[in-house]
Amino acid sequence: MRNAAGLTRSKRLGCLLLAVLLGFGLAACRGFFGQAPIALLTFDTGGDAEVPVTISFDIGGSNDPDGVIVAYEIDFGDGSAVVTGTDVTDAIAHEYAESGTFTILLTITDNDGRIDMVNAVVTVGSVMIAFASDRVGGYDIFRMTSDGTGTVSVLTSEEDELFPDLTQMTRDRIAYASEDGTSWNIWSMSVDGGSRTQLTQMASNQIQPDWSVDASTIAYASNESGDWEIHTMTALGTGDQQITTQTPSWAIAPVYSPLNDDFLFVSDEDATGGSSIWLWDDSAGSSSELYDGPGSDGDASPDLATAPTTALDLPAGAGISRPTWSPDGTKIAFARERDPDGIIDIYVMDADGSDAESLEEYVDGLGVLNTAITTDDDEFAPFWLEDNSGIAFVKTDAGGDFQIHVVDFVTGVVSELTGTGNNVLPAAHR
């Protein structure tokens, strides 16, 4: 009895002899002599490591040494549908909506029916919230997951740092404002606190930096001209220009849209109360009032619980809150001063400034009944989580300190995420 190897050799010799005798060449024996294809897979997260993240996959390096690749399939490892195709030069992208470690499997098939497989592993983290805290002295920058765990120090220094803001798409850099004993200026750094770069160097105050959606531009509030106005500069700190002209009124708290280069800001111009929310239309090169309630709108907040070393010198009555966009750009959450009691609550409205309602009413409208969101405590500085799972905001705790809370859009539960020191200005971006 011949073994399998002997049978294979005999079949190959027989095929070769037959091909030579019949003049068919070696093509008919390709199934016996052909080489297997080579599967190659690379991916690019764009620097993003937090859900939701869209990852680009490149399988264009896959090849067949003696033929052509006729089919491929990719299993993304998260239970989603397998993607198939015939052209390895196809652009392939996949969004991961849940955190975890996923094994991607690529299978390719050549024209002889031979296959090759290769895998890659990608780790996607939970949504992270950057915030400012005075838990170790002055205000410094920290990060934590959206459930309040995994808190890490990003930057702790002798100076005060406030107003952290992450790049919208990649979330790999933080812009923030830092004081030097005489003034506030804008800096940027990586999310681990490295590669710190000073972007403005003014004797006046530059605060509240906010990245454009493509991270090429930073908008910020400045009193360089003597009045607070919105300025922009490149991500490298060049090309500074004043955008708004609200003088003799003021403009602060810029926040870029997740869709384009339009941005919200807060001004007291024509405001019924202390301030109103405005929209800068970048394509038109002009601004207009978007929402004006009876009290302060958009910037409403109590004074910082502990004063920074260098005064912010905000306009009289102005606060530190900023509006926030929903990830799809259709909604805006903001802090609003209730009239006539002056208590500050979070409100949600459509992107055109219509249908403003309390955060409690908004969550109820999602089909989740919760009556504990709006309270007689001040709630301010909202941030809409980029996975659309909820809104983080600041409110006072039983001891009078500022703590970051989050309301879950699925359960309606409000959870306190911090508990040490004063914690303010939750931020990140989609």
PyMOL commands that set and color helices and strands:
alter all, ss='L'
color gray80, all
select helices_A, chain A and resi 4-22+27-33+359-365
alter helices_A, ss='H'
color red, helices_A
select strands_A, chain A and resi 42-44+53-58+69-75+83-85+92-96+100-110+115-124+128-133+140-145+152-155+161-166+173-179+184-190+197-198+206-211+217-222+229-234+241-242+251-256+263-267+276-281+286-291+324-325+331-337+344-350+357-358+379-384+390-396+402-408+414-416+423-427
alter strands_A, ss='S'
color yellow, strands_A
deselect
rebuild
show_as cartoon
